Amino acid sequence: MKILWGLLLAAFFYSCTQKKIVESKDNGQEKMMLIDADKAFSNLSEARGMKQAFLEFMDSNGVLLRPKHTPIIGANAIEYLIQLNDSSYTLTWQPQHAIVAKSADIGYTYGLYALHPKVKDTVIYGTYVSIWKKQQDGKWKFVLDTGNEGIEE
């Protein structure tokens, strides 16, 4: 398991160095477009459910990192999402920051999420990070998504 995580992280950092993910003054518009995509992703989750939003915004080779699971990749991630029952909660999030590569085809966002169970007055807060890839049609889709529970109010 540790080897798999190590390989995954090594591959990510290698790709980051190849794409030169650094914040550039020249790609401010791309950064705003990525933040807007992340906000639209959250808005769809609130309006139509987490499952629908994730299916719409995930790249076909997307990876989900979830507790008690090995990385869920591509078609397996789609199948995992299809089987979810998201009718008992609403998931929303707010991006805090984004970075876009100079190449303007890869970037990441991170921020805070709120999980609102429909039967309780409790809200579960956490943090998330999504790595995004620009599609041929110019839209952003995430290629990796993960989050952590545990933000105190």
N, C-alpha and C positions, 0 to 999 in steps of 0.2 A: 504494500500500500504506500509506504513512504517513497519507494522508488517511483511509482506512478506519479505521485504528487511532484516529486523532484523533476521528473521528465516533463511534466506539464508546465511547471514554472520555468524550467530551462527553455522550453520551446517558446513560451510567451516572451521571455526576456530577450531571446535571440531575435524573434520577429520584431520586437520593439526597437532593437538596435538597428535592424535592417530598414525599418520604416522611419527611423529617427523621430520617435515620438518626443517632441519638445514643443513647448508652447512658443508660438511665433506671433509676432505682431501682425504678420501678413495674413493669418487665417482666422481673424476675429469673427468674420461672418460665418465661417464653417463651424466655429465653436458655438455660436448662437444657434445655428441650425441643428447642431447635435443636442444642445440643451432643449430646444423646442421639440425635437423628436422624443427625448426622454419624458418631457412633460405631456406630450400627446399620448405616449405609452401609458402613463399613469392615468390620464383622463379617460382613456378607453377602458382601463381596468376598473375604474370607478363606475363608468356608465354601463358597461356590458359584461363585466366580470374579468377576474384575473386570467382565467384560462384563455378566453378569446383574445385578450390583449397580448399575452405571451405568444400565442400561436401566430398572431398577425405581425408582431415585431421581431420574431426570432429568425435569424438566418437559417437556411436549410441544414447547415452543418453546425448549428448552435450547440453550446454546451451549458448545461445547468449543473451547478454545484449545490447540492442539497445535503442537509444533515443526515447522517447514517446511510449515505449512498456513495458509491463510487461515481465519478463524473458520468453524467447522462448525456449522450452525444447524438446529434443528428436525428435520425428516424426514431431512435429510442427516446430522445427528449420529447419529440412530438407525441409519441405514444404515451409517455408519462403524463404529459399535459392533458391529453384527451381523456385520460382516466380520472383526472382530478374532479372532485366535487367542490366547487367554489361557491355554492349557494348559501353557505352559513357565515360568510364573512365578506368584507370589502377590503381590498388592499390598495393603498395609494402611497405615493412617494413624492419627494421633492428633491430634484438634483441640487447639490450645493456647489459643484464645480465640474468643469469639463476640460479635457485636454484633447487637441486634435493634432495629428502628425503633420509635418510640413507638407507631406504628400497629399493631405486632406482626404485620405481614404480609410483611415483607421483612427480610433480615439477611444476615450473612456469617460464615463461619468460616475460620480459617487454622490451619496446623499443619505437622507433619512427616510425611512418608511414607517407607515402606521397600518397595522392590521386591526380592523374593527370587526370583532365577532358580532353577529346580528342578535344574539340572545343575551348578551351581557353588556354592561356599561363599561367594561374594561377595554382599553386599547393597548395593544402590544407594539412597542416601538423598537426599531433596530436601524442598522446601517446596511447599505448595499453598495456594490460596484458592478457596473456593466461595461463590457468592452464591446465596441461597436465597429461595424465595417460598412463603408458606403457601398451600396449596390450599383449596378450598371445604370439603373434608372435615376440615380441621384439620391434615393432614399437611404436613410440609415436603418440598419437592422442589427440587433445585438448578436454577438458570436459567443459571448460568455456572460453568465449572470450568476451572482452569488450574494448572499446577505448574512448578517449576524443579528440575532436577537439580543436585547439587553440594554437598551437606552433607558436610563432613569429620568423621570420627569423633573 
